[in-house]
Amino acid sequence: MSSFIAAAIAIARLPNSGDVTYEIVNFIDGVRTVREIRDAVSAELEPIELAIVAEYLDLLVKAGAVTFKR
């Protein structure tokens, strides 16, 4: 990920962004919704905005790392 892209996404500005991104990916299971993933990460670490999780997941989708179920 280029430094420009990293600086542009909200999750990169969190002091514990590495832990947060790890936990987000850890909770992706094909069953949980974006909100449920956010809730689980918030319970594990600290409260995080839904929009931040959604933005990060959208980035993973664009990178081809995950797909959304329809």
ZAKETI-912577 format. One record per atom (N, C-alpha, C): residue number from 1; residue in one letter; chain; atom name; x, y, z. Coordinates in nm, 3 decimals. Atoms other than C-alpha are relative to their C-alpha. Example, Ala and Ser with C-alpha at 12.3 -4.5 7.8 and 13.67 -1.06 7.14 Angstrom:
2
+---------+--------+-------+------+---------+---------+---------+
! drenvex ! vexlum ! dotor ! kenu !       u !       v !       w !
+---------+--------+-------+------+---------+---------+---------+
!       1 !      A !     A !    N !   0.089 !  -0.119 !   0.000 !
!       1 !      A !     A !   CA !   1.230 !  -0.450 !   0.780 !
!       1 !      A !     A !    C !   0.090 !   0.120 !   0.000 !
!       2 !      S !     A !    N !  -0.082 !  -0.119 !  -0.006 !
!       2 !      S !     A !   CA !   1.367 !  -0.106 !   0.714 !
!       2 !      S !     A !    C !  -0.077 !   0.109 !   0.073 !
+---------+--------+-------+------+---------+---------+---------+
***
This chain:
70
+---------+--------+-------+------+---------+---------+---------+
! drenvex ! vexlum ! dotor ! kenu !       u !       v !       w !
+---------+--------+-------+------+---------+---------+---------+
!       1 !      M !     A !    N !   0.086 !  -0.117 !   0.000 !
!       1 !      M !     A !   CA !   0.000 !   0.000 !   0.000 !
!       1 !      M !     A !    C !   0.090 !   0.123 !   0.000 !
!       2 !      S !     A !    N !  -0.084 !  -0.120 !   0.005 !
!       2 !      S !     A !   CA !   0.149 !   0.332 !  -0.097 !
!       2 !      S !     A !    C !  -0.026 !   0.086 !   0.121 !
!       3 !      S !     A !    N !   0.017 !  -0.086 !  -0.117 !
!       3 !      S !     A !   CA !   0.202 !   0.588 !   0.176 !
!       3 !      S !     A !    C !  -0.114 !   0.099 !  -0.022 !
!       4 !      F !     A !    N !   0.111 !  -0.091 !   0.028 !
!       4 !      F !     A !   CA !  -0.047 !   0.820 !   0.000 !
!       4 !      F !     A !    C !  -0.132 !  -0.066 !   0.034 !
!       5 !      I !     A !    N !   0.125 !   0.071 !  -0.029 !
!       5 !      I !     A !   CA !  -0.323 !   0.558 !   0.019 !
!       5 !      I !     A !    C !  -0.013 !  -0.022 !   0.150 !
!       6 !      A !     A !    N !   0.005 !   0.024 !  -0.144 !
!       6 !      A !     A !   CA !  -0.233 !   0.472 !   0.378 !
!       6 !      A !     A !    C !  -0.039 !   0.126 !   0.075 !
!       7 !      A !     A !    N !   0.032 !  -0.126 !  -0.068 !
!       7 !      A !     A !   CA !  -0.252 !   0.837 !   0.479 !
!       7 !      A !     A !    C !  -0.143 !   0.043 !  -0.028 !
!       8 !      A !     A !    N !   0.134 !  -0.042 !   0.039 !
!       8 !      A !     A !   CA !  -0.585 !   0.878 !   0.300 !
!       8 !      A !     A !    C !  -0.109 !  -0.078 !   0.072 !
!       9 !      I !     A !    N !   0.106 !   0.077 !  -0.065 !
!       9 !      I !     A !   CA !  -0.771 !   0.606 !   0.489 !
!       9 !      I !     A !    C !   0.002 !   0.025 !   0.150 !
!      10 !      A !     A !    N !   0.016 !  -0.038 !  -0.141 !
!      10 !      A !     A !   CA !  -0.902 !   0.677 !   0.836 !
!      10 !      A !     A !    C !   0.066 !  -0.098 !   0.095 !
!      11 !      I !     A !    N !  -0.053 !   0.100 !  -0.092 !
!      11 !      I !     A !   CA !  -0.786 !   0.351 !   0.990 !
!      11 !      I !     A !    C !   0.150 !   0.019 !   0.023 !
!      12 !      A !     A !    N !  -0.144 !  -0.021 !  -0.012 !
!      12 !      A !     A !   CA !  -0.423 !   0.444 !   0.927 !
!      12 !      A !     A !    C !   0.034 !   0.106 !   0.104 !
!      13 !      R !     A !    N !  -0.024 !  -0.105 !  -0.099 !
!      13 !      R !     A !   CA !  -0.461 !   0.739 !   1.163 !
!      13 !      R !     A !    C !  -0.025 !  -0.046 !   0.143 !
!      14 !      L !     A !    N !   0.021 !   0.051 !  -0.135 !
!      14 !      L !     A !   CA !  -0.557 !   0.521 !   1.459 !
!      14 !      L !     A !    C !   0.134 !  -0.038 !   0.061 !
!      15 !      P !     A !    N !  -0.129 !   0.031 !  -0.061 !
!      15 !      P !     A !   CA !  -0.274 !   0.479 !   1.711 !
!      15 !      P !     A !    C !   0.033 !  -0.149 !   0.001 !
!      16 !      N !     A !    N !  -0.021 !   0.145 !  -0.001 !
!      16 !      N !     A !   CA !  -0.321 !   0.100 !   1.711 !
!      16 !      N !     A !    C !  -0.053 !  -0.063 !  -0.129 !
!      17 !      S !     A !    N !   0.057 !   0.045 !   0.127 !
!      17 !      S !     A !   CA !  -0.408 !   0.059 !   1.343 !
!      17 !      S !     A !    C !   0.040 !  -0.142 !  -0.038 !
!      18 !      G !     A !    N !  -0.042 !   0.137 !   0.030 !
!      18 !      G !     A !   CA !  -0.206 !  -0.260 !   1.309 !
!      18 !      G !     A !    C !  -0.084 !  -0.103 !   0.071 !
!      19 !      D !     A !    N !   0.086 !   0.091 !  -0.077 !
!      19 !      D !     A !   CA !  -0.402 !  -0.430 !   1.584 !
!      19 !      D !     A !    C !  -0.143 !   0.001 !  -0.053 !
!      20 !      V !     A !    N !   0.138 !  -0.013 !   0.049 !
!      20 !      V !     A !   CA !  -0.731 !  -0.298 !   1.449 !
!      20 !      V !     A !    C !  -0.016 !  -0.073 !  -0.133 !
!      21 !      T !     A !    N !   0.012 !   0.067 !   0.130 !
!      21 !      T !     A !   CA !  -0.667 !  -0.416 !   1.093 !
!      21 !      T !     A !    C !   0.013 !  -0.151 !   0.015 !
!      22 !      Y !     A !    N !  -0.013 !   0.143 !  -0.025 !
!      22 !      Y !     A !   CA !  -0.554 !  -0.755 !   1.222 !
!      22 !      Y !     A !    C !  -0.132 !  -0.057 !   0.050 !
!      23 !      E !     A !    N !   0.126 !   0.051 !  -0.056 !
!      23 !      E !     A !   CA !  -0.873 !  -0.796 !   1.425 !
!      23 !      E !     A !    C !  -0.114 !   0.005 !  -0.101 !
!      24 !      I !     A !    N !   0.104 !  -0.006 !   0.103 !
!      24 !      I !     A !   CA !  -1.095 !  -0.682 !   1.139 !
!      24 !      I !     A !    C !   0.010 !  -0.123 !  -0.089 !
!      25 !      V !     A !    N !  -0.019 !   0.116 !   0.088 !
!      25 !      V !     A !   CA !  -0.948 !  -0.948 !   0.912 !
!      25 !      V !     A !    C !  -0.029 !  -0.129 !   0.075 !
!      26 !      N !     A !    N !   0.024 !   0.118 !  -0.082 !
!      26 !      N !     A !   CA !  -0.964 !  -1.200 !   1.195 !
!      26 !      N !     A !    C !  -0.149 !  -0.032 !   0.012 !
!      27 !      F !     A !    N !   0.144 !   0.021 !  -0.017 !
!      27 !      F !     A !   CA !  -1.341 !  -1.151 !   1.225 !
!      27 !      F !     A !    C !  -0.075 !  -0.018 !  -0.132 !
!      28 !      I !     A !    N !   0.066 !   0.025 !   0.128 !
!      28 !      I !     A !   CA !  -1.415 !  -1.183 !   0.852 !
!      28 !      I !     A !    C !  -0.021 !  -0.151 !  -0.013 !
!      29 !      D !     A !    N !   0.028 !   0.144 !   0.007 !
!      29 !      D !     A !   CA !  -1.588 !  -1.520 !   0.824 !
!      29 !      D !     A !    C !  -0.107 !  -0.036 !  -0.103 !
!      30 !      G !     A !    N !   0.102 !   0.027 !   0.099 !
!      30 !      G !     A !   CA !  -1.843 !  -1.485 !   0.546 !
!      30 !      G !     A !    C !  -0.141 !  -0.001 !   0.057 !
!      31 !      V !     A !    N !   0.130 !  -0.001 !  -0.065 !
!      31 !      V !     A !   CA !  -2.126 !  -1.469 !   0.799 !
!      31 !      V !     A !    C !  -0.028 !   0.136 !   0.064 !
!      32 !      R !     A !    N !   0.018 !  -0.127 !  -0.071 !
!      32 !      R !     A !   CA !  -2.071 !  -1.150 !   0.999 !
!      32 !      R !     A !    C !  -0.020 !   0.116 !  -0.098 !
!      33 !      T !     A !    N !   0.018 !  -0.124 !   0.076 !
!      33 !      T !     A !   CA !  -2.193 !  -0.817 !   0.866 !
!      33 !      T !     A !    C !   0.112 !   0.097 !   0.037 !
!      34 !      V !     A !    N !  -0.100 !  -0.103 !  -0.031 !
!      34 !      V !     A !   CA !  -1.973 !  -0.509 !   0.859 !
!      34 !      V !     A !    C !  -0.024 !   0.052 !   0.142 !
!      35 !      R !     A !    N !   0.032 !  -0.048 !  -0.136 !
!      35 !      R !     A !   CA !  -2.153 !  -0.386 !   1.172 !
!      35 !      R !     A !    C !   0.041 !  -0.101 !   0.106 !
!      36 !      E !     A !    N !  -0.038 !   0.104 !  -0.097 !
!      36 !      E !     A !   CA !  -2.097 !  -0.718 !   1.350 !
!      36 !      E !     A !    C !   0.152 !  -0.008 !   0.014 !
!      37 !      I !     A !    N !  -0.147 !  -0.003 !  -0.006 !
!      37 !      I !     A !   CA !  -1.727 !  -0.706 !   1.260 !
!      37 !      I !     A !    C !   0.045 !   0.120 !   0.083 !
!      38 !      R !     A !    N !  -0.033 !  -0.119 !  -0.079 !
!      38 !      R !     A !   CA !  -1.708 !  -0.351 !   1.396 !
!      38 !      R !     A !    C !  -0.027 !  -0.023 !   0.147 !
!      39 !      D !     A !    N !   0.036 !   0.024 !  -0.140 !
!      39 !      D !     A !   CA !  -1.885 !  -0.456 !   1.716 !
!      39 !      D !     A !    C !   0.101 !  -0.094 !   0.066 !
!      40 !      A !     A !    N !  -0.096 !   0.096 !  -0.055 !
!      40 !      A !     A !   CA !  -1.647 !  -0.750 !   1.766 !
!      40 !      A !     A !    C !   0.136 !   0.065 !   0.023 !
!      41 !      V !     A !    N !  -0.128 !  -0.070 !  -0.013 !
!      41 !      V !     A !   CA !  -1.338 !  -0.536 !   1.707 !
!      41 !      V !     A !    C !  -0.008 !   0.100 !   0.115 !
!      42 !      S !     A !    N !   0.019 !  -0.095 !  -0.109 !
!      42 !      S !     A !   CA !  -1.475 !  -0.270 !   1.942 !
!      42 !      S !     A !    C !   0.004 !  -0.069 !   0.135 !
!      43 !      A !     A !    N !  -0.001 !   0.075 !  -0.126 !
!      43 !      A !     A !   CA !  -1.527 !  -0.533 !   2.211 !
!      43 !      A !     A !    C !   0.140 !  -0.050 !   0.035 !
!      44 !      E !     A !    N !  -0.135 !   0.050 !  -0.023 !
!      44 !      E !     A !   CA !  -1.174 !  -0.668 !   2.168 !
!      44 !      E !     A !    C !   0.099 !   0.111 !   0.036 !
!      45 !      L !     A !    N !  -0.101 !  -0.105 !  -0.015 !
!      45 !      L !     A !   CA !  -0.985 !  -0.338 !   2.152 !
!      45 !      L !     A !    C !  -0.057 !   0.127 !   0.062 !
!      46 !      E !     A !    N !   0.060 !  -0.126 !  -0.043 !
!      46 !      E !     A !   CA !  -1.169 !  -0.008 !   2.177 !
!      46 !      E !     A !    C !  -0.108 !   0.036 !  -0.100 !
!      47 !      P !     A !    N !   0.106 !  -0.038 !   0.095 !
!      47 !      P !     A !   CA !  -1.474 !   0.153 !   2.019 !
!      47 !      P !     A !    C !   0.059 !   0.058 !  -0.129 !
!      48 !      I !     A !    N !  -0.044 !  -0.046 !   0.131 !
!      48 !      I !     A !   CA !  -1.425 !   0.214 !   1.647 !
!      48 !      I !     A !    C !  -0.124 !   0.034 !  -0.082 !
!      49 !      E !     A !    N !   0.115 !  -0.044 !   0.082 !
!      49 !      E !     A !   CA !  -1.653 !   0.394 !   1.405 !
!      49 !      E !     A !    C !  -0.028 !  -0.101 !  -0.111 !
!      50 !      L !     A !    N !   0.042 !   0.090 !   0.106 !
!      50 !      L !     A !   CA !  -1.851 !   0.182 !   1.162 !
!      50 !      L !     A !    C !   0.057 !   0.043 !  -0.134 !
!      51 !      A !     A !    N !  -0.050 !  -0.051 !   0.128 !
!      51 !      A !     A !   CA !  -1.742 !   0.407 !   0.874 !
!      51 !      A !     A !    C !   0.146 !  -0.036 !  -0.022 !
!      52 !      I !     A !    N !  -0.142 !   0.035 !   0.013 !
!      52 !      I !     A !   CA !  -1.375 !   0.332 !   0.946 !
!      52 !      I !     A !    C !   0.014 !  -0.146 !  -0.042 !
!      53 !      V !     A !    N !  -0.005 !   0.143 !   0.035 !
!      53 !      V !     A !   CA !  -1.433 !  -0.044 !   0.932 !
!      53 !      V !     A !    C !  -0.050 !  -0.021 !  -0.143 !
!      54 !      A !     A !    N !   0.055 !   0.013 !   0.134 !
!      54 !      A !     A !   CA !  -1.647 !  -0.012 !   0.619 !
!      54 !      A !     A !    C !   0.100 !   0.048 !  -0.105 !
!      55 !      E !     A !    N !  -0.099 !  -0.052 !   0.094 !
!      55 !      E !     A !   CA !  -1.382 !   0.199 !   0.447 !
!      55 !      E !     A !    C !   0.115 !  -0.100 !  -0.019 !
!      56 !      Y !     A !    N !  -0.110 !   0.097 !   0.008 !
!      56 !      Y !     A !   CA !  -1.110 !  -0.056 !   0.529 !
!      56 !      Y !     A !    C !  -0.044 !  -0.125 !  -0.077 !
!      57 !      L !     A !    N !   0.049 !   0.117 !   0.072 !
!      57 !      L !     A !   CA !  -1.324 !  -0.346 !   0.408 !
!      57 !      L !     A !    C !  -0.017 !   0.029 !  -0.149 !
!      58 !      D !     A !    N !   0.011 !  -0.040 !   0.141 !
!      58 !      D !     A !   CA !  -1.397 !  -0.158 !   0.085 !
!      58 !      D !     A !    C !   0.138 !  -0.003 !  -0.066 !
!      59 !      L !     A !    N !  -0.137 !   0.003 !   0.052 !
!      59 !      L !     A !   CA !  -1.021 !  -0.119 !   0.038 !
!      59 !      L !     A !    C !   0.045 !  -0.144 !  -0.025 !
!      60 !      L !     A !    N !  -0.035 !   0.142 !   0.018 !
!      60 !      L !     A !   CA !  -0.974 !  -0.495 !   0.087 !
!      60 !      L !     A !    C !  -0.073 !  -0.059 !  -0.121 !
!      61 !      V !     A !    N !   0.076 !   0.047 !   0.117 !
!      61 !      V !     A !   CA !  -1.247 !  -0.560 !  -0.171 !
!      61 !      V !     A !    C !   0.066 !   0.050 !  -0.128 !
!      62 !      K !     A !    N !  -0.064 !  -0.057 !   0.119 !
!      62 !      K !     A !   CA !  -1.083 !  -0.326 !  -0.423 !
!      62 !      K !     A !    C !   0.133 !  -0.066 !  -0.029 !
!      63 !      A !     A !    N !  -0.129 !   0.069 !   0.017 !
!      63 !      A !     A !   CA !  -0.752 !  -0.505 !  -0.364 !
!      63 !      A !     A !    C !  -0.018 !  -0.146 !  -0.039 !
!      64 !      G !     A !    N !   0.027 !   0.139 !   0.035 !
!      64 !      G !     A !   CA !  -0.921 !  -0.840 !  -0.432 !
!      64 !      G !     A !    C !   0.028 !  -0.098 !   0.113 !
!      65 !      A !     A !    N !  -0.033 !   0.086 !  -0.113 !
!      65 !      A !     A !   CA !  -0.840 !  -0.972 !  -0.084 !
!      65 !      A !     A !    C !  -0.125 !  -0.067 !   0.060 !
!      66 !      V !     A !    N !   0.125 !   0.055 !  -0.050 !
!      66 !      V !     A !   CA !  -1.205 !  -1.027 !   0.015 !
!      66 !      V !     A !    C !  -0.111 !   0.038 !  -0.098 !
!      67 !      T !     A !    N !   0.118 !  -0.035 !   0.081 !
!      67 !      T !     A !   CA !  -1.546 !  -1.021 !  -0.150 !
!      67 !      T !     A !    C !  -0.119 !   0.010 !   0.094 !
!      68 !      F !     A !    N !   0.124 !  -0.010 !  -0.076 !
!      68 !      F !     A !   CA !  -1.886 !  -0.921 !  -0.018 !
!      68 !      F !     A !    C !  -0.098 !  -0.104 !  -0.053 !
!      69 !      K !     A !    N !   0.108 !   0.089 !   0.041 !
!      69 !      K !     A !   CA !  -2.164 !  -1.180 !  -0.021 !
!      69 !      K !     A !    C !  -0.120 !   0.084 !  -0.038 !
!      70 !      R !     A !    N !   0.121 !  -0.072 !   0.041 !
!      70 !      R !     A !   CA !  -2.479 !  -1.069 !  -0.194 !
!      70 !      R !     A !    C !  -0.122 !  -0.078 !   0.040 !
+---------+--------+-------+------+---------+---------+---------+
***
